[in-house]
Amino acid sequence: MKRCVLFLAVFIFSVFWANQLGAGSGPAHAQNLANSDCLACHNNPNLTKQVDGKPASLQIQPDHFRGSAHGSLNCVSCHSDVKALPHGAPPAKVSCSECHKDASAAYNQGLHAQALQNGNPKAATCGDCHGNAHEILRSSDPRSNVNHANIAQTCGVCHGQKFVMEGSGISSRPFFSYEESVHGRAVASGNPKAAVCTDCHGNHDIRPPSDSQSSIFRVNIPQTCGQCHKAIADEFNQSVHGQALARGNGQTPVCTDCHGIHLIKSHTDPSSSVASQALAKTTCAQCHEGMKLAQEFDVPGKRASSYMDSYHGLASKMGSSVVANCASCHGIHNILPSTDAKSMINRQNLAQTCGKCHPGASENFILGKVHLDVVSSPDIGSTATRWVRWIYLPLIGLVIGGMLVHNGLIWGKKALAIRRAQNRDIVRLTRRLRLQHALLLTSFTVLVLTGFALKYPGSWLGAVLASEAIRRVGHRIAAVVMLVAGAYHVAYLMFTKEGREGFRDLLPRRKDLSDVWRNLAYYGGLGSTKPEFGRFGYAEKAEYWALVWGTLIMGLTGLMIWFKLGWFAFLPRWFVDIAGAIHFYEAILATLAIVVWHLYQVIFDPDVYPLNWAFWDGRISTELYKEEHGLDYRKMTERGAEESSSGPGGQSALAARGQTKDGTRDPSPAPAAD
C-alpha cells in the first residue's frame, strides 16, 4: 500500500513538473516563455507585417529592449494573450492603462484623449510622446523623449507642424514663439530648470484654458507660474491685482497679460511687452487707458495718455531709457493702491519713491500729480492749470487772429497794388476755364480734407470734421463734382474750337525732352542758355496729363469703393481691396504733387510774386508771358505785325491768337493756372 501511494505521488509530481518546464516535444507554453524565446523570432530584421498595405517591421533589438524602462519585464507580462510559441493570431494591442492606471486616467481627461474620441486620428497617444514601447526610456535618461531638455521638441513634432495642427483649431505658432522666448532659449542653452511645455500645461492631464481645472485657466496662472517664480507669485498675490483675482474678478491682469503667453521675453529686450517704453504705451494701457475699469470698478481711466503727456512720457517718446515708467513708481509685481501704507505711491512713501531718480526729493517736490488731467482732476495744481488753460486759449485766438487780420490787410493792399502796376494784357484762362479750375480746386480740396479725415479719424483733421456723416457725404459730393467737371472738360475739348486747339498744344513733343535737360542745366549752372517754350512748357504738359491720369484712377477706384456690393457681383473681394489701396496712395501722390509742383508755379515762383492772378481774372502780364513762353509770344507778335500791315481792318496779335481782352476766348484747355 505504501508503494502504491509513493508511486502515485511521484507520478503526479512528474506530470506537474513537466507541465511547468514544458517537458516533451510539444510547443512552449506561456508559463515557461522567456524573453529569449520571443526574441528568437523578433530579433529578425526581416520579420514584418502588413499595415495599411505597407510592410512594418516587427524587429525588437535585445539591447534596446533591455536598456528600456520595460527591460526588467517579461514579454508575456504585457502580451498576456500569448500562451504558446509560435503564436497563431497576432497578439492584441497592449493597453498602457493596465499598469499605468493613474496616468491613463489623467490622459482620458485631457485634450488629446478628447480629440481622439472626436475622431481626430492625429491626436497624440502614449507612444507619440514616450516612443516605441520596447524602447521607452525613463524621463531621467537624457535620450528620453520626455526628458526635461527634450519636452519642447517632442511636443513640437505635432505642435510645430502647421499641417498636422490643421483642423484642430490650434495654431502651430505658439511652438515657435516658445522657442524664441526666455524659457525656450534657456532650455536650448542647457538650463535644466527653465520651464518647458509640461511645466505649464501638465503631463497627461492637459486641459484647455477654458477648463477651471486646467493649470492655464486664468485664475490658476499665478499658481502655475509660481512653481518656478515663487517669490514673485507671493508678491503678486499680495498686490492689488492678486487681491482682485482672489475676490473672483476675472478682468484683473495675471502673469500672461503683461508678460505674454509663449513669447515671453526679458524686460531688457526692446521688443518685450514689459520693456520700459512698452509699459505705458501698450501693456498697462490695455487696461488703464480706457473707461471700462472706471465704469465697472471706479478705477480712473486715461492713465497712459496722461502719463505720455507728462515730462516722463515725453522723454520716453524721445527714446530715453532711464526715464521713469509705470513700474518705476507703482512697482512691478508688488503694486498696491495709494491708500495702502506699503504702496510705493502712498503719500508717506512718495518722497522715497521719487528720490530713486531725483535724490533729495522733498515734500514740496511730491506736491501735485503725475497723471494730470486738467478736465477732471480736483487738486489745487490741476485747478490752477485749468484756469490757465481757460485764459490762454481765448487769448491765443485773439492775439493770433488779430495778427492775421493785420498782416492780411497789408498783404492784400500790396498785392493789389503790384497787380495793378503790371501790364496784364494777355488772357491765359477764359471764363469757361476759370469755372473748370474753380470746380476742380474746390472739389479737390474737399476730397483731400474729408478723405484723410476718414482715413485718420483720430487726427486733428478728424477732430475738426468731427461728424462721420460730414466726412462721408462731403467726400462723395466732392467726388461727383470732380467727375462732372471732368466730363464737362472732355466736352469742352471735343466741341469747342479753342478746346481742340489747346489739346493739340498740350500734346507731348520731342522737344519737351530736350527742354527738360536744358532747363535743369541752365538753373543748375551747367548751361548758359535757357530754353524757350511754346504756349505750354513741359512742366504744364506734365501737370495736365498727370491730372487726367489721376482723375481717371481716382474716379474708377472711388466708384469701386462706393458701390462695392455691385462690383462684388462679378469681381472678388480682394479686387476691391486693391482698388482701395490704389485710391489711398494715389490720393497721397496727387496731394503732394499739388503742394510741391503746382503751388510753386502759382505762388512760390519769384516771377509771379505775390501770386499768379490768372485763376481769378484769367490774365498774366506781358513780361511774364514773354519770359516763360517766348516762342509763342514771338509768333503772336509776328502775326500781329502781319495783320496790322493789312490796314485799319486788321486784328491785333491778341485777337488773332483768340485771346481778347474781354476774356471770352482762349484756346487753353488746362483747368489749372500757369
C-alpha positions in Angstrom: 0.0 0.0 0.0 2.8 2.4 0.8 4.5 1.6 -2.5 1.2 2.5 -4.4 0.9 5.8 -2.6 4.6 6.7 -3.2 4.2 5.7 -6.9 1.1 7.9 -7.3 2.8 10.9 -5.6 5.8 10.6 -7.9 3.6 10.4 -11.0 1.6 13.4 -10.1 4.7 15.4 -9.3 6.3 14.4 -12.6 3.3 15.5 -14.6 3.1 18.8 -12.7 6.8 19.5 -13.2 6.6 18.5 -16.9 3.9 21.0 -17.4 5.9 23.7 -15.6 9.1 23.1 -17.6 7.3 22.4 -20.9 8.8 18.9 -21.0 8.2 16.8 -24.1 8.4 17.7 -27.7 5.3 20.0 -27.9 5.2 23.8 -28.2 6.5 26.1 -25.3 3.7 27.3 -23.0 3.2 30.8 -21.6 4.3 29.7 -18.1 7.7 28.8 -19.4 8.2 31.6 -22.0 11.3 33.7 -21.5 12.2 36.9 -23.4 14.8 35.0 -25.3 12.1 32.7 -26.7 10.3 35.7 -28.1 13.4 37.4 -29.3 14.5 34.3 -31.1 12.0 35.4 -33.8 11.5 39.1 -33.2 15.3 39.8 -33.4 15.0 39.0 -37.1 15.1 42.3 -39.2 13.1 40.6 -42.0 10.1 39.9 -39.7 7.3 42.2 -40.9 3.6 42.6 -41.0 1.3 44.5 -43.3 -0.1 47.8 -42.0 -2.3 49.8 -44.4 -0.9 47.8 -47.3 2.7 48.5 -46.3 5.3 46.2 -44.6 6.0 47.2 -41.0 9.0 45.8 -39.1 8.4 43.6 -36.1 12.1 43.5 -35.1 12.9 44.1 -31.4 16.6 44.7 -30.7 17.5 42.9 -27.5 20.0 45.6 -26.3 17.4 48.4 -26.8 14.7 46.4 -25.0 17.0 45.5 -22.0 18.0 49.2 -21.7 14.4 50.5 -21.8 12.1 51.2 -18.8 10.4 47.9 -19.5 13.6 45.9 -19.8 13.0 44.1 -16.5 9.6 42.8 -17.5 8.7 39.6 -19.4 7.2 39.9 -22.8 4.1 38.0 -21.7 3.6 40.4 -18.8 2.2 42.8 -21.4 1.3 40.4 -24.2 -0.8 38.2 -21.8 -2.8 36.7 -24.6 0.3 34.8 -26.0 0.0 31.3 -24.5 2.4 29.4 -26.6 5.1 29.7 -29.3 4.8 30.0 -32.1 1.6 32.0 -31.5 -1.2 31.9 -34.0 -3.1 35.2 -34.4 -1.2 38.4 -33.8 -1.2 39.5 -30.2 -3.8 42.1 -29.2 -2.7 45.7 -28.9 -1.3 46.3 -25.4 -3.1 48.9 -23.2 -0.7 51.0 -21.1 -3.5 51.6 -18.7 -3.2 48.0 -17.3 -0.1 49.1 -15.5 -0.2 52.9 -15.6 -3.7 53.4 -14.3 -3.2 56.9 -12.8 -1.5 58.3 -15.9 -4.2 56.7 -18.1 -7.0 58.2 -16.1 -5.4 61.7 -16.3 -4.8 61.3 -20.1 -8.5 60.4 -20.5 -9.4 63.8 -19.0 -7.2 65.7 -21.3 -7.4 67.4 -24.7 -5.6 64.6 -26.6 -8.0 61.9 -25.5 -11.0 64.1 -26.3 -9.6 64.8 -29.7 -9.1 61.1 -30.3 -12.7 60.3 -29.2 -14.0 63.1 -31.6 -12.4 61.3 -34.5 -9.1 63.1 -34.9 -6.6 60.4 -35.9 -3.7 62.9 -35.4 -4.3 63.3 -31.7 -1.3 62.2 -29.6 -1.3 58.9 -27.8 1.2 57.4 -25.3 3.6 56.2 -28.0 3.7 59.5 -29.7 5.2 61.1 -26.7 7.1 58.3 -25.0 8.2 56.4 -28.1 8.2 52.8 -29.1 7.0 50.6 -26.1 10.0 48.3 -26.5 12.5 51.2 -26.3 10.9 53.6 -23.9 13.5 55.3 -21.7 12.9 56.8 -18.3 12.4 60.5 -18.1 15.7 60.8 -16.2 17.6 59.5 -19.3 18.9 62.4 -21.4 17.9 60.3 -24.5 14.3 60.0 -23.5 11.6 61.8 -25.5 10.1 63.0 -22.2 13.4 64.1 -20.6 13.1 67.8 -19.5 15.5 69.0 -22.1 13.6 67.2 -24.9 10.0 68.0 -24.0 9.7 71.0 -26.3 11.0 69.1 -29.3 8.7 66.2 -28.5 5.6 68.4 -28.4 6.9 70.2 -31.5 6.6 67.0 -33.5 2.9 67.8 -33.7 2.5 71.4 -32.4 5.3 72.7 -34.6 3.7 71.4 -37.8 1.1 73.6 -39.4 -0.4 70.8 -41.5 -0.6 68.4 -38.5 -2.5 71.0 -36.5 -4.9 71.9 -39.3 -8.5 71.2 -38.4 -7.8 71.2 -34.6 -8.4 74.9 -34.1 -4.9 75.2 -32.7 -2.1 77.2 -34.3 1.4 76.0 -34.7 2.7 79.5 -33.9 2.9 79.0 -30.1 5.6 76.4 -30.5 7.9 78.8 -32.5 7.0 81.6 -30.1 8.2 79.4 -27.2 11.5 78.7 -28.9 12.1 82.5 -29.2 11.2 83.1 -25.5 13.4 83.3 -22.5 12.3 79.8 -21.5 13.0 78.3 -24.9 16.4 79.9 -25.2 17.3 78.9 -21.6 16.4 75.2 -22.3 18.4 75.4 -25.6 21.4 76.7 -23.6 21.2 73.7 -21.2 19.4 75.2 -18.2 17.7 72.2 -16.5 15.3 74.5 -14.5 13.8 76.5 -17.4 10.1 75.9 -17.9 9.0 73.6 -20.7 5.6 72.7 -22.0 4.7 70.2 -19.3 5.6 72.7 -16.5 2.7 74.9 -17.5 0.3 72.6 -19.3 0.8 69.4 -17.3 1.9 66.0 -18.3 -1.1 63.7 -19.0 -4.0 65.8 -17.8 -3.6 68.6 -20.4 -6.8 70.7 -20.4 -7.9 73.7 -22.4 -7.6 77.2 -20.8 -11.4 77.4 -20.5 -11.4 74.4 -18.1 -11.4 75.6 -14.5 -9.2 72.6 -13.5 -6.6 73.5 -16.1 -3.2 74.7 -14.9 -3.5 77.5 -17.5 -7.1 78.6 -16.5 -6.9 82.3 -15.9 -7.3 82.1 -12.1 -4.7 79.3 -11.9 -2.0 81.1 -13.9 -0.2 82.8 -10.9 -0.1 79.4 -9.1 1.3 77.7 -12.2 4.0 80.4 -12.8 4.7 80.3 -9.0 6.0 76.8 -9.3 9.3 78.4 -10.6 8.8 82.0 -9.6 7.5 81.5 -6.0 8.8 84.8 -4.5 7.3 86.8 -7.4 4.0 84.9 -7.2 3.8 85.7 -3.4 4.3 89.4 -4.2 1.7 89.3 -6.9 -0.9 87.6 -4.6 -0.5 90.4 -2.1 -0.8 93.1 -4.8 -3.9 95.0 -5.9 -4.1 92.7 -8.9 -3.7 89.5 -6.8 -6.3 90.6 -4.3 -8.8 91.3 -7.1 -8.1 87.9 -8.5 -8.7 86.3 -5.2 -12.0 88.1 -4.9 -13.1 86.5 -8.2 -12.5 89.5 -10.5 -11.8 87.8 -13.8 -10.8 91.0 -15.5 -7.7 91.6 -13.3 -4.4 91.0 -15.1 -2.4 87.9 -14.4 1.1 87.0 -15.4 0.4 86.3 -19.1 -1.4 89.6 -19.6 1.8 91.5 -19.0 4.5 89.1 -20.0 2.8 87.2 -22.8 1.9 83.5 -23.1 4.5 81.7 -25.1 6.6 84.5 -26.5 7.9 85.7 -23.1 10.9 88.0 -23.4 13.3 89.6 -20.9 12.4 93.1 -19.8 15.7 94.2 -21.2 14.6 93.2 -24.7 13.2 96.3 -26.6 10.5 94.1 -28.2 9.3 92.8 -24.9 5.9 93.7 -23.6 7.4 94.6 -20.3 10.3 96.7 -21.7 10.5 100.2 -20.2 9.0 102.0 -23.2 6.2 99.4 -23.8 4.6 99.6 -20.4 2.7 102.9 -20.7 2.1 102.6 -24.5 0.7 99.1 -24.6 0.9 96.8 -21.6 -0.5 98.9 -18.8 -2.5 101.0 -21.2 -4.6 98.0 -22.3 -6.5 98.2 -19.0 -5.8 101.6 -17.6 -6.3 103.8 -20.6 -10.0 103.0 -21.4 -13.0 103.8 -19.3 -14.2 100.2 -18.7 -12.4 100.0 -15.4 -13.8 103.4 -14.4 -17.3 102.3 -15.1 -17.1 98.9 -13.5 -14.6 99.3 -10.6 -14.2 103.1 -10.2 -10.6 102.9 -11.4 -9.6 106.1 -13.2 -9.0 105.9 -16.9 -6.7 107.7 -19.2 -3.7 106.8 -17.1 -1.5 106.0 -20.1 -2.3 109.2 -22.1 -1.9 111.5 -19.1 1.5 109.8 -18.4 2.5 110.3 -22.0 1.6 114.0 -21.8 3.9 114.4 -18.8 7.6 115.1 -18.7 8.3 111.5 -18.2 6.1 110.4 -21.1 7.6 113.0 -23.4 11.1 111.8 -22.5 10.0 108.2 -23.1 8.8 109.2 -26.6 12.2 110.7 -27.3 13.8 107.4 -26.6 15.1 107.9 -23.0 16.0 104.5 -21.4 16.3 105.9 -17.9 13.1 107.9 -17.5 10.5 106.7 -15.0 7.8 104.4 -16.3 4.7 102.8 -14.7 6.7 100.2 -12.8 9.2 102.8 -11.5 6.5 104.4 -9.4 3.9 101.8 -8.9 6.1 98.7 -8.6 6.4 95.7 -10.7 4.6 92.8 -9.0 4.0 94.5 -5.7 1.5 97.1 -7.0 -0.7 98.4 -4.2 -3.3 101.1 -4.0 -2.1 104.5 -2.8 -4.2 104.1 0.4 -2.0 101.1 1.4 0.8 102.1 3.8 3.2 99.7 1.9 2.4 101.2 -1.5 5.2 103.0 -3.3 2.8 105.8 -4.2 1.4 106.2 -0.7 1.9 109.8 0.4 4.3 108.8 3.1 6.5 106.9 0.6 6.4 109.2 -2.4 9.5 111.2 -1.4 11.5 108.0 -1.2 10.0 106.7 -4.5 10.7 109.9 -6.4 14.1 110.0 -4.7 15.3 106.9 -6.5 15.6 109.1 -9.6 15.7 112.5 -8.0 17.9 112.4 -5.0 16.9 114.9 -2.3 13.3 115.0 -3.4 11.4 116.9 -0.6 7.8 117.2 0.4 7.3 120.2 -2.0 8.7 118.1 -4.8 5.9 115.5 -4.5 3.1 118.0 -4.4 0.8 117.8 -7.5 0.1 114.8 -9.7 1.9 112.9 -12.4 -1.3 111.8 -14.1 -2.5 115.4 -14.6 -6.0 115.7 -16.1 -6.9 119.4 -16.3 -10.5 118.5 -17.0 -11.4 116.3 -14.0 -8.5 116.4 -11.5 -9.7 118.1 -8.3 -6.3 119.1 -6.7 -5.1 122.7 -6.4 -2.4 122.3 -9.1 -4.8 121.0 -11.7 -7.5 123.6 -10.9 -5.0 126.4 -11.4 -3.8 124.7 -14.6 -7.4 124.6 -15.8 -7.8 128.3 -15.2 -4.5 129.0 -17.1 -5.9 126.9 -20.0 -9.2 128.8 -20.0 -7.4 132.2 -20.0 -4.8 131.3 -22.6 -6.9 129.6 -25.3 -9.1 132.7 -25.9 -6.0 134.9 -25.6 -4.2 132.9 -28.2 -7.2 133.1 -30.5 -7.5 136.9 -30.1 -3.8 137.7 -30.5 -3.0 135.4 -33.4 -6.3 136.3 -35.0 -5.5 140.0 -34.7 -2.1 139.4 -36.2 -3.7 137.5 -39.2 -6.1 140.3 -39.8 -3.4 143.0 -39.5 -1.0 141.2 -41.9 -3.8 140.1 -44.2 -4.9 143.7 -44.8 -1.3 144.8 -45.5 -0.6 141.9 -47.8 -3.8 142.3 -49.7 -3.3 146.0 -50.3 0.3 145.5 -51.5 -0.7 142.5 -53.7 -3.4 144.5 -55.4 -1.0 147.4 -56.0 1.5 145.1 -57.6 -1.2 143.6 -59.7 -2.5 147.0 -60.9 1.1 148.1 -61.8 1.6 145.1 -64.1 0.8 145.2 -67.8 -1.6 142.2 -67.6 -2.8 142.2 -71.2 -2.6 138.5 -72.1 -5.6 136.4 -71.3 -4.4 132.9 -70.2 -7.7 131.5 -68.9 -11.2 132.2 -70.3 -14.3 132.2 -68.1 -15.1 128.6 -69.0 -11.6 127.5 -68.0 -11.8 129.5 -64.8 -15.1 127.8 -64.0 -13.5 124.4 -64.5 -10.5 125.4 -62.4 -12.8 126.6 -59.6 -14.7 123.4 -59.6 -11.5 121.4 -59.6 -9.9 123.4 -56.9 -13.0 123.2 -54.6 -13.7 119.6 -55.1 -10.0 118.5 -54.8 -9.6 120.5 -51.5 -12.8 119.0 -50.0 -11.7 115.5 -51.2 -8.3 115.8 -49.6 -9.7 117.1 -46.2 -12.6 114.6 -45.9 -10.6 111.7 -47.3 -7.8 112.0 -44.9 -10.3 112.6 -42.0 -12.0 109.4 -43.0 -8.7 107.5 -43.1 -7.3 109.0 -39.9 -10.3 109.8 -37.6 -8.1 110.2 -34.6 -6.0 113.0 -36.2 -6.6 116.8 -35.7 -8.3 116.8 -39.1 -10.7 114.2 -37.8 -11.3 116.3 -34.7 -12.2 119.4 -36.9 -14.5 117.3 -39.1 -16.0 115.6 -36.1 -19.0 114.1 -37.7 -18.5 110.9 -39.7 -21.5 111.8 -41.8 -20.0 115.2 -42.8 -16.8 113.4 -43.9 -18.5 110.6 -45.8 -21.3 112.7 -47.5 -18.9 115.6 -48.2 -16.3 113.3 -49.8 -18.9 111.8 -52.1 -20.4 115.1 -53.1 -17.0 116.5 -53.9 -16.2 113.3 -55.9 -19.3 113.8 -58.0 -18.4 117.5 -58.6 -14.9 116.5 -59.8 -16.3 113.8 -62.2 -18.9 116.3 -63.6 -16.1 118.8 -64.1 -14.0 116.2 -65.8 -16.9 115.3 -68.1 -17.5 119.0 -68.9 -13.8 119.3 -69.7 -14.0 116.4 -72.2 -17.0 118.0 -73.9 -15.1 121.3 -74.0 -12.1 119.6 -75.8 -14.4 117.9 -78.3 -16.9 120.6 -79.2 -15.1 123.9 -79.0 -12.5 125.3 -81.3 -10.4 126.7 -78.5 -10.6 123.4 -76.7 -9.3 121.4 -79.7 -6.5 123.9 -80.4 -5.5 123.8 -76.7 -5.5 120.0 -76.8 -3.1 120.0 -79.8 -0.8 122.4 -78.0 -0.8 120.2 -74.9 0.3 117.0 -76.7 3.9 115.9 -75.8 6.6 116.7 -78.3 10.1 115.5 -78.8 11.3 119.0 -77.9 9.9 118.6 -74.4 12.6 116.0 -73.6 15.4 118.3 -74.6 13.7 121.2 -72.8 13.8 119.3 -69.5 17.6 118.8 -69.7 18.4 122.3 -71.0 16.2 123.9 -68.3 17.8 121.9 -65.5 21.3 122.6 -66.9 20.6 126.3 -67.0 19.3 126.6 -63.5 21.9 124.2 -62.2 24.7 126.3 -63.5 25.7 123.8 -66.2 24.3 125.8 -69.2 24.3 129.4 -70.3 21.1 129.4 -72.4 17.6 129.0 -71.1 15.3 127.0 -73.4 12.3 128.8 -74.9 8.8 127.3 -74.5 5.7 127.5 -76.7 2.2 128.0 -75.4 2.7 125.2 -72.9 6.1 124.1 -71.4 6.9 120.6 -70.4 6.0 121.4 -66.7 2.5 122.4 -67.7 2.0 119.4 -70.0 3.3 117.0 -67.3 0.9 118.5 -64.8 -2.1 118.4 -67.2 -1.6 114.8 -68.2 -0.9 113.8 -64.6 -4.3 115.4 -63.7 -6.0 113.5 -66.4 -4.5 110.2 -65.3 -5.2 110.9 -61.6 -8.8 111.8 -62.2 -9.4 108.6 -64.1 -7.7 106.4 -61.5 -9.3 108.2 -58.5 -12.7 108.2 -60.2 -12.6 104.5 -61.1 -11.3 103.3 -57.8 -13.6 105.6 -55.8 -16.6 104.3 -57.6 -15.5 100.7 -56.9 -15.2 101.5 -53.2 -18.5 103.5 -53.1 -20.5 100.8 -54.9 -18.6 97.7 -53.8 -21.6 95.5 -53.4 -22.4 95.9 -57.1 -18.8 95.2 -58.1 -18.8 92.0 -56.0 -21.3 90.5 -58.4 -18.5 89.9 -60.9 -15.3 90.7 -59.0 -13.7 89.0 -56.0 -13.4 91.0 -52.7 -9.6 91.3 -53.0 -10.0 93.2 -56.3 -11.9 95.9 -54.5 -9.3 95.9 -51.7 -6.6 96.6 -54.3 -8.7 99.4 -55.6 -8.9 100.9 -52.1 -5.1 100.7 -51.7 -4.6 102.4 -55.1 -7.1 105.1 -54.2 -5.3 105.9 -51.0 -1.8 106.1 -52.4 -2.9 107.9 -55.5 -4.5 110.5 -53.2 -1.2 110.9 -51.3 0.7 111.3 -54.6 -1.8 113.8 -56.0 -1.8 115.9 -52.8 1.9 116.1 -52.6 2.2 116.9 -56.3 -0.2 119.8 -56.0 1.7 121.1 -52.9 5.2 120.7 -54.3 4.6 121.3 -58.1 1.5 123.3 -58.7 1.7 125.7 -55.7 5.2 126.5 -56.7 4.1 127.5 -60.1 1.3 129.8 -58.9 2.6 131.1 -55.6 6.2 130.4 -54.7 7.8 131.1 -58.1 9.5 134.5 -57.6 8.5 135.5 -61.1 4.8 135.5 -60.1 5.2 137.2 -56.7 3.0 137.6 -54.8 0.5 135.5 -56.7 -0.4 134.4 -60.2 -3.8 136.0 -60.5 -4.8 134.1 -63.7 -7.1 131.8 -61.6 -9.1 134.9 -60.7 -9.3 137.0 -63.8 -7.5 134.8 -66.4 -4.8 137.4 -67.2 -1.0 137.4 -66.8 1.5 140.2 -67.6 3.1 140.6 -71.0 6.5 140.5 -69.3 5.9 137.1 -67.7 4.4 135.6 -70.8 7.4 136.8 -72.8 9.8 135.3 -70.2 8.0 132.0 -69.8 6.5 131.4 -73.3 9.0 133.2 -75.6 8.3 131.1 -78.7 4.6 131.6 -78.6 5.0 135.3 -77.8 7.1 135.8 -80.9 4.5 134.0 -83.0 1.8 136.2 -81.6 3.9 139.4 -82.2 4.8 138.3 -85.8 1.1 137.5 -86.6 0.0 140.8 -85.1 2.6 142.7 -87.2 1.4 141.0 -90.4 -2.2 141.7 -89.7 -1.7 145.3 -88.7 0.1 145.9 -92.0 -3.1 145.0 -93.8 -4.7 148.3 -92.7 -7.1 149.6 -90.1 -9.3 146.5 -90.5 -6.6 144.2 -89.3 -6.8 142.4 -85.9 -4.4 142.7 -83.0 -2.0 139.9 -82.2 -4.1 139.0 -79.1 -7.3 138.9 -81.1 -5.7 136.9 -83.8 -4.5 134.4 -81.2 -8.0 134.1 -79.8 -7.1 136.0 -76.6 -9.3 139.1 -76.4 -9.1 141.4 -73.5 -12.8 140.7 -72.6 -11.6 137.2 -71.7 -14.3 135.3 -73.8 -11.9 133.2 -75.8 -8.7 131.3 -75.1 -7.5 128.0 -76.7 -6.0 126.7 -73.4 -7.9 123.7 -72.1 -5.9 123.4 -68.9 -8.1 123.9 -65.8 -5.1 125.0 -63.7 -3.4 128.4 -63.9 0.0 128.7 -65.4 
